[in-house]
């Protein structure tokens, strides 16, 4: 552990590489925030790639694009399985999946969000109607409530969660910005160890308590990334 922790509650680490040191390993399950390229912890994803860990299972709404976000980990063949809702926009993902080189667990978006929330709340599973009669329901327990059929979905408890915040304080309290919040609070809560990447880092007490989205109790490490790239996944302009 870094000597900075002698300061007590200071959870700020020097950089993304240092923040992942000692907590990532082959074959682990990670929950990663973001929706498309919006609100992804880009510095932490790049640092995860650079660690060289392999055989990863990643729970995240998307798989990034070919050259950015989680797409970087697919290109280097570090991912064994994706638990995702949407896997478009990534030709390498499609190629690996169709070639049988990548395992994919398709999970409806609301179900994925609830699986992360449940894991963070200590709930091992829940019943939902979403997915009944589709491939999503295959192999899962079915149960009838009040004459209606439901399937059992398991909560997600990740070994490590990587999230992106707008603001953080040194105690790990997080504030997200607008739609970049997306899956980040859910991922943060379900990680046994959560690392947050923030654009702005302030002293304890500088964040309005009523504006904090993720309390610091869920966050073990914070990384400052003041100049994220914030790439646009698909730019659309008017023709002509």
Order of alpha helices (4+ residues) and beta strands (2+ residues): beta-alpha-beta-alpha-beta-alpha-beta-alpha-beta-alpha-beta-beta-beta-beta-beta-alpha-beta-beta
